[in-house]
Amino acid sequence: MDERLPIEKLHFEAAPSVDTVPGPRSRELREKQSRIESNAVVYPTDIPLAFEEGRGATLKDIDDNYYLDFFAGIGVLNVGHSHPWVTASVAQQAGTLSQTLDFPTEARLELIEKLDEIAPGDLKGNNRVVFGGPTGSDAVEGSEPKVPSTCARQVPPPTAVIRCSPEIPDSSTPETWPPRHARRERLPGGPPDGKCKPTVGKQAHIREGALAATNFVTDQTILSCESTNDPAMSKTNEDWWPNRLNLDILDRNTRPSDPMDEDFDYAEAFESLDLDEVKADIEEVLTTSQDWWPADYGHYGPLMIRMAWHSAGTYRVSDGRGGASEAGQRFPPLDSWPDNANLDKARRLLWPVKKKYGKSLSWADLLVLTGNVALESMGFETFGFAGGREDDFQPDDSIDWGPEDEMETWERFDEEDELENPLAATVMGLIYVNPEGPEDTPDPEWSAQRIRLSFGRMAMNDRETAALIAGGHTFGKVHGADSDDHLAVEPKAAPIEQQGLNWKSDYGSGKGGDTITSGIEGPWTQSPTEWDMGYLDSLLDHEWEVHEGPGGAWQWRPKSDELKGTVPDAHDPDETVDPMMLTTDIALKRDPDYREIIEDFRDNPGEFQDAFARAWFKLLHRDMGPKERYVGPEVPEEDLIWQDPVPDVDHELIGDEEIAE
């Protein structure tokens, strides 16, 4: 140990020198390993190397290929622990602070200086070590309590230091992120700009991190993601003991959290409104495009229909939870679900109306009333409207939204493909089903099964389901101008300065024609702001083929040229675009029962109009309970079977005395 060689002598002089990768011996070992060993704790098979020896910043594999070590110590991790100097150093330091992590030591800082001295080319003297602590088992032990990542920093070339350790978020640039996964793997508590994806130690994430690190060598870029103890990700009592009796529901919206006076009667306040005046104010909002979020086709109607639908569409018949009452869309987790992306803009547009009418018009009523007014504004005759929904003033944590810990995943299905009760949505973070198809698979027949399951659990039969989908998709478009990798984080992970306008996009202007929401792009019909039969005509009269849209999502385009260029662009009157369909639309055409229904609708437009009007009314009001709770001048006189009407009492009821007997 006393006669130490200079650091520049502690490497293979042949490095780098590579013949064939993987070489024959490496390939043989990798194949054998794949047969007899799990890959839970080994490097990915995409890095097909079998190392023999490591020296300094160089490596040698068993096929006599020599490499520069850009894996932040893979040589030490795999072969260096047996080096006599390392063994002697371990013996010398045994009983001292052997796991110092980030505490400074002379040996640690000397090592960092030496690493800089041997950096090749222009890198020498331009380095700042990102992580100079222990690696291997020490890194794993030290990093476990630190995830998820909460910051991201990109250092310009020529710096090219790589850190890739288990439990550490993957080191990748936006250009190397896998398509369609940035938002799905983003968890609450992530970095404000969304550029660093947190992990929870799953092997798939570690694998992606290792692959991304190989891209980093070429890019000469570093993304440094430091881990901290994030209170937002700490486990609650409900996480530790999910089956305990939860009594919080008995203490919701108590006096301290309710800003209304004790004698305030919301139903009475709503009844006092001039509903025609309210609707006129909403209509003005719908037809007045704002530069900060321009309206598609100059009309916010389609956006507001989506907002109202998603507010009411969380209802499930199994336990009666969810729905439009209480306006839960304003609170987590609903406000941060991927399916509700950019609906924060819809609610912001309505703020002048809410401000004008104050407590006499709840958010719960305003959100769904606006959807009704939107339909009427675009030429549709609705079935009616009832007010009376009182607002919540805090999230309802008692609702079971599913077992998943990541958005847009589907652990709620068992091995028999049965959906867990009481859930109705088939994917975490979506209102109903995946529009691309189940599990991102563009299979219309499978999609029809999921649609029937999900809508059925939300109290809709096949005819009502078909009417809702066909009626709703008569209006507007979907937004996927480019990959959703361009989207920043959801509301509850965003910095406070974003003030409710979240899902920031760095694609183009981030709005108008550059909008990214679902990742699917295009309109359904030739007249996206008019009630007509265009949706059913296009769906049934033309053949459609699946393809990957500009946002990287599965969607369907017309096979023939007949429909191409027939739809006006949503923001440029001089341009035209092609219509599109979702996998869920094609499902209505492929499933024999749904097809029979939509063909009947197409042949009988009046029946289609009536079916959609009734299904839409049911969607907005199903969670309100008995009709006696309905308030306002537009309450329909007709009693509907799903309202569970109770006949008038025509006999004397028993009283307390009779009950006591």
Sequence and secondary structure as in RCSB ss.txt:
>XXXX:A:sequence
MDERLPIEKLHFEAAPSVDTVPGPRSRELREKQSRIESNAVVYPTDIPLAFEEGRGATLKDIDDNYYLDFFAGIG
VLNVGHSHPWVTASVAQQAGTLSQTLDFPTEARLELIEKLDEIAPGDLKGNNRVVFGGPTGSDAVEGSEPKVPST
CARQVPPPTAVIRCSPEIPDSSTPETWPPRHARRERLPGGPPDGKCKPTVGKQAHIREGALAATNFVTDQTILSC
ESTNDPAMSKTNEDWWPNRLNLDILDRNTRPSDPMDEDFDYAEAFESLDLDEVKADIEEVLTTSQDWWPADYGHY
GPLMIRMAWHSAGTYRVSDGRGGASEAGQRFPPLDSWPDNANLDKARRLLWPVKKKYGKSLSWADLLVLTGNVAL
ESMGFETFGFAGGREDDFQPDDSIDWGPEDEMETWERFDEEDELENPLAATVMGLIYVNPEGPEDTPDPEWSAQR
IRLSFGRMAMNDRETAALIAGGHTFGKVHGADSDDHLAVEPKAAPIEQQGLNWKSDYGSGKGGDTITSGIEGPWT
QSPTEWDMGYLDSLLDHEWEVHEGPGGAWQWRPKSDELKGTVPDAHDPDETVDPMMLTTDIALKRDPDYREIIED
FRDNPGEFQDAFARAWFKLLHRDMGPKERYVGPEVPEEDLIWQDPVPDVDHELIGDEEIAE
>XXXX:A:secstr
  S   GGGSS TT SB SSSS HHHHHHHHHHHHHS STTS  TTS   EEEEETTEEEETTS EEE  SSSHH
HHHTGGGSHHHHHHHHHHTTS S  TTS  HHHHHHHHHHHHT  GGGTT    S  S  THHHHHHHTTT SB 
  EEE TT       TTS     GGGS TT TTTT  TT  TTS S    S HHHHHHHHHHHHHHHHHT EEE 
 B   GGGS  HHHH TTS   GGGGTT GGG  S TT  HHHHHHTS HHHHHHHHHHHHTS BTTB  GGG  
HHHHHHHHHHHHTT  TTT   SSTB GGGSTTGGGSGGGTTHHHHHHHTHHHHHHHGGGS HHHHHHHHHHHHH
HHTT       B   B SS  TTS   S SSTT  TTB TT  B TT   SSTT SSS TT GGG   HHHHHHH
HHHHHHHTT  HHHHHHHHHHHTTS EE BSS GGGB   GGGS GGGTT  S B STTSSGGG BSSS  EESS
S TTS SSHHHHHHHHS EEEEE TTS EEEEESSSTTTT EE SS TT EE   B HHHHHHHHSHHHHHHHHH
HHH HHHHHHHHHHHHHHHHHGGG SGGG BSTT  SS  GGG       S    HHHHH 
